[in-house]
Amino acid sequence: MGNIFGKKKVSKVTNHDKAVLQVKNQRDKLRQYQLRIEKKLQGERVLAKQLITDGKKERAKLLLRKKRFQEQLLEKTDGQLENLERMIHDLEFSQVELQVLDGLKVGNEA
């Protein structure tokens, strides 16, 4: 009988799809980076407390400075994540706008 229902359409990956995927991959990498920093921060807090109880205040101060730097990195990555989320939204919305415009063109031609 052959293909009763016809062939399946092969979806084409457009440049737009590739761009959205790239931005989403970058977003995921940033989230993983944030998790690594947060784990380091937790470990260093515990270590700093231990150093203070052991009387090694200079080492504890060094760790606290390092902790402050890593917290600043977390703030920067938060800003970058926000920008990436905005880019993803803008890219996806532009695709919706194009579909609406195409629909309007078809409607005007009919």
C-alpha positions in Angstrom: 0.0 0.0 0.0 2.9 2.3 0.4 2.8 5.5 2.4 -0.9 6.0 3.3 -0.3 9.0 5.4 2.5 10.5 3.4 6.1 11.2 4.4 7.0 12.9 7.6 8.3 16.4 7.2 11.9 16.8 8.1 12.2 19.8 10.3 14.8 22.2 9.2 17.1 23.8 11.7 17.2 27.5 11.0 19.9 30.0 12.0 17.4 31.4 14.4 17.1 28.0 16.1 20.8 27.7 16.3 21.1 31.1 17.9 18.5 30.3 20.5 20.2 27.0 21.3 23.6 28.7 21.6 22.2 31.3 24.1 20.4 28.6 26.1 23.6 26.5 26.2 25.6 29.5 27.5 22.8 30.1 30.1 23.2 26.5 31.3 26.9 26.8 31.5 26.6 30.0 33.6 24.2 28.2 36.0 26.7 25.3 36.4 29.4 27.8 37.1 27.3 29.5 39.8 26.7 26.2 41.5 30.4 25.5 41.6 31.1 28.9 43.1 28.4 28.4 45.7 29.8 25.0 46.7 33.3 26.6 47.1 31.8 29.4 49.2 30.2 26.9 51.6 33.4 25.0 52.0 35.4 28.2 52.6 33.0 29.4 55.2 33.4 26.3 57.2 37.2 26.4 56.8 37.3 30.1 57.8 35.3 29.3 61.0 37.7 26.4 61.8 40.7 28.6 61.2 39.3 31.3 63.6 38.8 28.7 66.3 42.3 27.4 65.7 43.7 30.9 66.2 44.8 31.4 62.6 43.2 34.8 62.0 45.4 35.8 59.1 44.5 32.7 57.0 40.8 33.3 57.9 41.0 36.9 56.7 42.6 35.7 53.4 39.7 33.2 53.0 37.1 35.9 53.7 38.7 38.2 51.1 38.6 35.3 48.6 34.9 34.7 49.6 34.0 38.3 49.0 35.6 38.1 45.5 33.6 35.0 44.7 30.4 36.6 45.9 31.1 39.5 43.5 31.6 36.9 40.7 28.2 35.5 41.7 26.6 38.9 41.3 28.2 39.3 37.9 26.9 36.0 36.7 23.5 36.9 38.0 23.5 39.9 35.8 24.8 37.9 32.8 22.1 35.3 33.4 19.5 38.0 33.4 20.8 39.4 30.1 20.8 35.9 28.5 17.3 35.2 29.6 16.2 38.6 28.1 18.0 37.6 24.8 16.3 34.3 24.7 12.9 35.9 25.2 13.6 38.5 22.6 14.8 35.9 20.0 11.7 33.7 20.6 9.4 36.7 20.5 10.9 38.0 17.2 10.1 34.6 15.7 6.5 34.9 16.9 6.3 38.4 15.4 7.5 37.1 12.0 4.8 34.4 12.1 2.2 37.0 12.8 3.4 39.2 10.0 3.4 36.2 7.6 -0.2 35.5 8.6 -1.2 39.1 8.0 0.4 39.0 4.5 -1.5 35.8 3.7 -4.7 37.4 5.0 -4.2 40.5 2.9 -3.5 38.5 -0.3 -6.7 36.5 0.1 
